[in-house]
């Protein structure tokens, strides 16, 4: 892991207030339109009145401002003390519309608040959950989310005044928004890409004004400072059939958001310091928990959930400023913008075809990010089945092609959401696969050559269970001994003095056997260490020569290192000579 000497300000350093405020304002201007558009689209699509939509937008921006403060702070298990800006979560658009249509703002409020608590389940059970909620499963859920939101985009293209129905001005407005965003994103500099969504929205809105599709009368009469006219919607504690039908979708999308925040938490720490340092996983848990508290706040205020915006890392990469003070100013500006009815009225005046162009780009990126997550690692046959079966089940149920009408009404609501039906199908298959893997043999021993006797005993039991020939067993023992010797030599070469434990796992995949070594300081949780190093460990090129003998005996080798933790993965077919 290389040093990052060009960082101008680390998190705890304090740049001048004017610089901090300027950067905070700049980022807020970049994202505030997107923050407001998400609840605006949800409200319009659900057929809410202007007052209710104003409240949705106000509550969303206010919650995002407070959540940005939480990310820059740390209160016990809440917050990671990192510069991470928070915005409305586009992934919830479809399910939020369903909640409003089935039970109004009170049902949405209750669902968001209850589902946000799932973040604390995720952080407390991160190791076991990440076995099932793998990047591939998270990826297929993201892809299904994008497909779920797509009908909302097509519907918004038709949400225009009667005199514009069938008018070619509508597709021109849509393209006037979409094309600038795409061109800047594809051909612009890093800095201009950050501004691409706002530029597209401005160009689309200007063209809309020229053809007479924008009405600024409410903007002119709105107050500069104040609260929305609408009142707080209140909770709905009746827990109707609609609540239980939609809750799994809200929880599932929340879990996927946790996976994304986990990745953002790692990335932001890599860019925040001049000198490389170990990743602080408590800070990552704090960031995920802060996401949960932020969404809970959005829920009790009566709006859509929020999440960390990954563009925070892009801004940091350009400005080289990671100071928390910037986040505090950014959160303050969001809160001030939330308290401006005039600004909310201005964003609310944006025509639906413009909003559709913006959201289409976002869901395309969501779908693409999902594809990247699916392809992050080489998928086993079982994982491939889980991903593909889940994807097609989601598409089938959402389209109403898989006998939805044969189920009770509440179940139909549940199944018709492709994110829920497809995501849970993939998770169920992955869970069944994980049960199979739990039957594997494992052992934890000191990293010492004397431990080879216990390792051989483990292999002997494994061999008997699978009715192996003696020569297959001996081959696996030789490979295990070479792996242990390699880790011991690596420990000595790096002058590590702390007591180290090596965790060995063996499991069979068809004719092949997978052998995992996790070498970590004693007291480190092996599950967390394995998950962490697979995410952020660096491939050790120098180890290729040391592992030369093992390359001749195995089908696949992977060696990753990260701050005192070694991960050695060996795949072998003992039956082959």
Secondary structure, DSSP 8 states (H G I E B T S, - for coil): ----TT-SB-TT----HHHHHHHHHHHHHHHHHHHHHHHHHHHHHTT--HHHHHHHHHHHHHHHHHHHHHHT--BTTB--SS---EEE-GGGHHHHHHHHHHHHHHHHHHHHHHHHTHHHHHHHTHHHHHHHS-HHHHHHHHHHHHHHHHHHHHHHHT-S-GGGTT-THHHHHHHHHHHHHHHHHHHS-HHHHHHHHHHHHHHHHHHHHHTT----HHHHHS-SS---SS------TT--HHHHHHHHHHHHHHHHHHHHHHHHHHHHHHHH-SS-----HHHHHHHHHHHHHHHHHHHHHTS--EEE-THHHHHHHHH-B--HHHHHHHHHHHHHHHT-HHHHHHHHTS-HHHHHHHHHHHHHHHHHHHHHHHTSS---HHHHHHHHHHHHHHHHHHTT-S-GGGS-HHHHHHHH-HHHHHHHHHHHHHHHHHHHHHTSEEEEEESSGGGHHHHHHHHHHHHHHTT--HHHHHHHHHHHHHHHHHHHHHHHHTT--S-EEEEEEEEEETTEEEEEEEEEETTS-HHHHHHHHHHH-EE-TTHHHHTHHHHHH-SEEEEEEETTEEEEEEEE-TT--
